[in-house]
Amino acid sequence: MSARLDARLQSIVLTWLFESGALGCASSVPLPDASRRLAVAADARCYVLLNRDRAVNVPELCAHLHVSRRTLQYCFQEAFGMTPGAYLRAIRLNGARRDLRTAARDAKSVQDVAASWGFGHLSQFALDYRRLFGVKPSDTRNQGLATIDK
């Protein structure tokens, strides 16, 4: 499989998980090892979404969840098949993509949407966005505008 196809498949899965809420916040009940790793990953997802307006980093996530970096790595590999850093970036990019689709209707610019998801550098946001989705953020926003005009 090509890297672009892998990235798109990963994007589709993350979008589904993000929008469906398939990974709810975990309970405080002690869980077996595999279930505990999935629960840590779910709690991490909740924390990231609650703090979507800024870039949550891996050390902050470890401190919030009271786990080591290695434990967080294992949890993310099992739950999402990727590193915590890649997941953090992907969930924010997917959120920005969803918001860009309605940005024209809400009179928001690409920069407004990027900032609302914690992306401080617009050029890096555009580069990461294009790598993951294969289009520029402005193209996604303009497609949303085209559907409004119909």
Secondary structure, DSSP 8 states (H G I E B T S, - for coil): --HHHHHHHHHHHHHHHHHHT-S----SS---HHHHHHHHHHHHHHHHHHTTTS---HHHHHHHHT--HHHHHHHHHHHHSS-HHHHHHHHHHHHHHHHHHHHTTTT--HHHHHHHTT---HHHHHHHHHHHHSS-HHHHHHHHHHHHH-
